[in-house]
């Protein structure tokens, strides 16, 4: 969703009435539940494409065959959510289910170009997925639905700005955006929870599953303001790169023929991060100085 929200409106979106936990309490819980890697690299699992007939009985059998946790893995691998699950005709199914979703990661586990970067989010347009790194180590990855063909998400480096647990898009007031984290205050680009239909469908924003959006809401850092109009330090860096073949086959379905078809090499990603490395480290150093002066 594309939305333009003024800095002066920031306070309106910070708190949702009736929220049980404060941001600080949720951050503590997030740290307690921080993902630990089960492996030292993604696992070499194989996949099968299941063609679903458009009738309720077949879909019911499909749902009965897999556990809730397995369905959670399936919808994430297919860039859909449980509300849009029934709208697709083909699903990629792993031949082995793992309780650690990092086992299926197309992102490299270690990124040398980001070893000095405390936190970095990377969104890959070609495979509609994100990877989160801490000091160059992958801590989380997941699906996304990025900008549609008509409203592409611009490539480049962003920094997290303000956030709101529940905001209303100024482009369409019927769009309720949960766990919204703004990345471009003028263009209105953000990541947030919204439906994932299995292809790029947003109005330039980065759609996420709700569980992922909530986790990232607490994980990433906001900007630091001197006042409502002056930014003293930027938040967590975010890189959006690549392009999507809107007229081609969904790239994750190719995993059925080649389980490494979506893999992003460390060399490729290091080159992409390298273009922004100096700016990222400069802003990180400034943030540390501003935080220390408080």
C-alpha positions as CSV (number, residue, x, y, z in Angstrom):
1,X,0.0,0.0,0.0
2,X,1.3,3.4,-0.8
3,X,0.6,6.1,1.8
4,X,2.0,9.5,2.6
5,X,2.0,10.3,6.3
6,X,3.5,13.4,7.8
7,X,6.1,13.2,10.5
8,X,3.8,15.3,12.7
9,X,1.3,12.5,12.6
10,X,3.7,10.1,14.2
11,X,2.2,10.2,17.7
12,X,-1.2,9.2,16.3
13,X,0.0,5.8,15.3
14,X,2.5,4.8,18.1
15,X,-0.1,3.2,20.5
16,X,-3.2,1.1,19.9
17,X,-5.8,1.5,22.6
18,X,-6.3,-1.7,24.5
19,X,-2.9,-3.2,23.7
20,X,-1.9,-5.5,26.6
21,X,1.9,-5.2,26.3
22,X,4.1,-2.2,26.0
23,X,6.7,-2.0,23.3
24,X,9.4,-2.6,25.8
25,X,7.7,-5.7,27.2
26,X,7.3,-7.1,23.8
27,X,10.9,-6.4,22.9
28,X,12.0,-8.3,26.0
29,X,9.8,-11.2,25.0
30,X,11.1,-11.1,21.5
31,X,14.7,-11.3,22.8
32,X,13.8,-14.3,25.0
33,X,12.3,-16.1,22.0
34,X,15.1,-15.0,19.6
35,X,15.6,-17.6,16.9
36,X,18.6,-19.9,17.3
37,X,19.9,-21.6,14.2
38,X,19.6,-25.3,14.3
39,X,22.0,-25.8,11.4
40,X,25.1,-24.1,10.0
41,X,23.6,-23.8,6.5
42,X,20.2,-24.3,4.8
43,X,19.3,-28.0,4.4
44,X,19.3,-29.7,1.0
45,X,15.6,-30.7,1.0
46,X,13.6,-31.6,-2.1
47,X,10.2,-30.4,-3.1
48,X,7.1,-31.5,-5.1
49,X,4.5,-29.3,-6.8
50,X,0.9,-30.3,-5.9
51,X,-1.8,-29.2,-8.4
52,X,-5.0,-28.6,-6.5
53,X,-8.3,-29.0,-8.2
54,X,-10.8,-26.3,-7.7
55,X,-13.2,-28.1,-5.5
56,X,-13.7,-28.0,-1.7
57,X,-13.3,-31.8,-1.1
58,X,-9.7,-31.9,-2.5
59,X,-8.7,-28.8,-0.5
60,X,-10.2,-30.4,2.6
61,X,-8.2,-33.6,2.1
62,X,-5.1,-31.4,1.6
63,X,-5.7,-29.6,4.9
64,X,-6.4,-32.9,6.7
65,X,-3.2,-34.4,5.5
66,X,-0.9,-31.8,7.1
67,X,-0.6,-30.5,10.6
68,X,-1.1,-26.8,11.5
69,X,2.7,-26.3,11.7
70,X,3.2,-28.0,8.4
71,X,0.6,-25.8,6.8
72,X,2.3,-22.8,8.2
73,X,5.5,-23.9,6.4
74,X,3.7,-24.6,3.2
75,X,1.9,-21.2,3.0
76,X,5.2,-19.4,3.7
77,X,7.1,-21.2,1.0
78,X,4.3,-20.4,-1.4
79,X,4.1,-16.6,-0.5
80,X,0.5,-17.0,0.6
81,X,-1.2,-16.9,4.0
82,X,-4.0,-19.1,5.3
83,X,-6.7,-16.7,4.1
84,X,-5.4,-16.8,0.5
85,X,-4.4,-20.5,0.6
86,X,-7.5,-21.6,-1.3
87,X,-7.0,-19.1,-4.2
88,X,-3.9,-20.9,-5.7
89,X,-4.0,-23.9,-8.0
90,X,-0.4,-25.2,-7.4
91,X,1.5,-25.4,-4.2
92,X,5.1,-26.2,-3.5
93,X,5.4,-28.9,-0.8
94,X,8.7,-29.9,0.9
95,X,9.3,-33.6,1.0
96,X,10.6,-33.2,4.5
97,X,9.2,-30.8,7.2
98,X,11.6,-29.1,9.6
99,X,10.7,-27.2,12.8
100,X,13.3,-24.6,11.9
101,X,12.2,-22.5,9.0
102,X,15.7,-21.3,8.4
103,X,16.4,-24.8,7.1
104,X,14.6,-23.7,3.9
105,X,16.4,-20.4,3.5
106,X,17.4,-19.1,0.1
107,X,19.5,-16.5,1.8
108,X,23.1,-17.3,2.8
109,X,23.6,-17.9,6.5
110,X,26.7,-15.7,6.7
111,X,27.2,-12.3,5.0
112,X,30.8,-11.0,5.3
113,X,29.9,-7.5,4.0
114,X,27.5,-7.1,6.9
115,X,29.6,-8.4,9.8
116,X,30.0,-4.9,11.2
117,X,26.3,-4.1,10.8
118,X,24.2,-4.7,13.9
119,X,21.0,-5.2,12.0
120,X,20.2,-5.4,8.3
121,X,17.0,-6.3,6.5
122,X,17.2,-7.4,2.8
123,X,14.2,-7.8,0.5
124,X,14.7,-9.8,-2.6
125,X,12.3,-8.8,-5.4
126,X,13.1,-11.8,-7.7
127,X,12.0,-14.4,-5.1
128,X,9.6,-12.2,-3.0
129,X,11.3,-12.9,0.3
130,X,13.2,-11.1,3.1
131,X,16.3,-12.0,5.1
132,X,17.3,-10.5,8.5
133,X,20.9,-10.3,9.5
134,X,22.6,-9.4,12.8
135,X,26.4,-8.8,12.4
136,X,26.3,-10.7,9.1
137,X,24.5,-13.8,10.5
138,X,21.0,-14.7,9.2
139,X,18.5,-14.8,12.1
140,X,15.2,-15.0,10.2
141,X,13.8,-15.2,6.7
142,X,10.3,-15.3,5.3
143,X,7.8,-14.5,2.4
144,X,6.7,-11.1,1.2
145,X,4.4,-9.6,-1.4
146,X,6.1,-6.6,-2.8
147,X,5.0,-3.9,-5.3
148,X,2.8,-4.9,-8.1
149,X,3.6,-4.4,-11.8
150,X,1.8,-1.1,-11.7
151,X,3.2,0.0,-8.4
152,X,6.7,-1.4,-8.1
153,X,8.8,-1.1,-4.9
154,X,11.8,1.0,-5.8
155,X,15.2,-0.6,-5.4
156,X,17.7,0.9,-3.0
157,X,18.7,1.6,0.5
158,X,16.1,2.6,3.1
159,X,16.2,3.1,6.9
160,X,13.4,2.4,9.3
161,X,11.6,5.5,10.4
162,X,8.5,5.5,12.6
163,X,6.2,2.5,13.4
164,X,2.6,1.9,14.4
165,X,0.9,-1.2,15.6
166,X,-2.2,-0.4,13.6
167,X,-2.4,2.3,11.0
168,X,-4.9,3.3,8.3
169,X,-3.5,3.8,4.8
170,X,-4.0,7.3,3.4
171,X,-4.3,5.8,-0.1
172,X,-7.4,3.8,0.9
173,X,-9.0,4.2,4.3
174,X,-10.3,0.6,4.1
175,X,-6.7,-0.7,4.3
176,X,-5.8,-1.4,7.9
177,X,-2.1,-2.0,8.2
178,X,-1.0,-4.1,11.2
179,X,2.6,-3.8,12.6
180,X,3.5,-1.1,10.2
181,X,7.1,0.1,10.0
182,X,7.6,3.1,7.7
183,X,10.7,3.1,5.5
184,X,10.2,6.2,3.3
185,X,8.2,9.0,4.9
186,X,7.6,11.0,1.7
187,X,6.8,8.1,-0.6
188,X,4.9,6.2,2.1
189,X,6.8,2.9,1.6
190,X,6.6,0.5,4.6
191,X,6.6,-3.1,5.7
192,X,3.5,-4.4,7.4
193,X,1.0,-7.2,7.7
194,X,-1.4,-7.7,4.8
195,X,-2.7,-10.5,2.7
196,X,-0.1,-12.5,0.7
197,X,-1.7,-13.8,-2.5
198,X,1.3,-15.6,-3.9
199,X,2.6,-12.9,-6.2
200,X,3.7,-9.2,-5.9
201,X,0.4,-7.3,-5.3
202,X,1.1,-4.3,-3.0
203,X,0.9,-0.6,-3.7
204,X,4.8,-0.4,-3.4
205,X,4.9,-1.6,0.2
206,X,6.4,-4.8,1.6
207,X,3.6,-7.1,2.8
208,X,4.4,-9.7,5.4
209,X,2.7,-12.5,7.3
210,X,1.3,-11.2,10.6
211,X,3.6,-13.2,12.8
212,X,6.6,-12.0,10.8
213,X,5.5,-8.4,10.8
214,X,5.0,-8.4,14.6
215,X,8.4,-10.0,15.1
216,X,10.1,-7.5,12.9
217,X,8.2,-4.6,14.5
218,X,10.0,-5.3,17.8
219,X,13.3,-6.4,16.1
220,X,14.0,-3.3,14.0
221,X,15.0,0.1,15.4
222,X,13.1,3.4,14.8
223,X,14.7,6.7,13.9
224,X,15.7,9.1,16.7
225,X,14.1,12.5,16.5
226,X,15.3,15.8,18.0
227,X,11.8,17.1,17.5
228,X,8.8,16.3,15.3
229,X,10.7,17.6,12.2
230,X,14.4,16.9,12.8
231,X,15.9,13.4,12.4
232,X,19.0,13.0,14.6
233,X,19.7,9.3,13.7
234,X,18.2,6.8,11.3
235,X,16.9,3.4,12.1
236,X,17.7,-0.1,10.9
237,X,18.9,-0.2,7.3
238,X,16.8,-2.0,4.7
239,X,17.9,-3.0,1.2
240,X,15.4,-3.7,-1.6
241,X,17.0,-5.2,-4.7
242,X,16.3,-6.9,-8.0
243,X,13.2,-7.3,-10.2
244,X,10.4,-9.7,-10.6
245,X,9.4,-11.5,-13.8
246,X,5.7,-10.6,-13.7
247,X,5.0,-12.6,-16.9
248,X,6.9,-15.7,-15.9
249,X,6.4,-18.7,-13.6
250,X,6.4,-18.3,-9.9
251,X,10.1,-18.8,-9.1
252,X,9.5,-20.9,-5.9
253,X,7.7,-23.5,-8.0
254,X,11.0,-24.1,-9.8
255,X,12.3,-25.7,-6.6
256,X,10.5,-28.9,-7.5
257,X,13.0,-29.4,-10.4
258,X,16.0,-27.8,-8.7
259,X,16.0,-27.4,-4.9
260,X,18.6,-24.6,-5.3
261,X,16.7,-22.6,-7.9
262,X,16.0,-19.7,-5.6
263,X,19.3,-19.7,-3.7
264,X,21.0,-16.3,-3.4
265,X,24.8,-16.7,-3.3
266,X,26.9,-15.0,-0.6
267,X,28.9,-13.5,-3.4
268,X,25.9,-11.9,-5.1
269,X,24.5,-10.6,-1.8
270,X,27.9,-9.3,-0.6
271,X,28.1,-7.3,-3.9
272,X,24.7,-5.8,-3.3
273,X,25.3,-4.9,0.3
274,X,28.8,-3.6,-0.6
275,X,27.2,-0.8,-2.7
276,X,25.6,0.6,0.5
277,X,28.1,-0.5,3.1
278,X,29.8,2.8,3.7
279,X,26.5,4.7,4.1
280,X,25.1,2.0,6.4
281,X,28.2,2.1,8.7
282,X,28.2,5.9,8.7
283,X,24.6,6.0,9.8
284,X,25.2,3.3,12.4
285,X,28.2,5.2,13.8
286,X,26.1,8.4,14.0
287,X,23.3,6.5,15.8
288,X,25.7,5.1,18.4
289,X,27.0,8.6,19.0
290,X,23.5,10.1,19.4
291,X,22.5,7.2,21.7
292,X,25.6,7.7,23.8
293,X,24.9,11.4,24.2
294,X,21.5,10.9,25.7
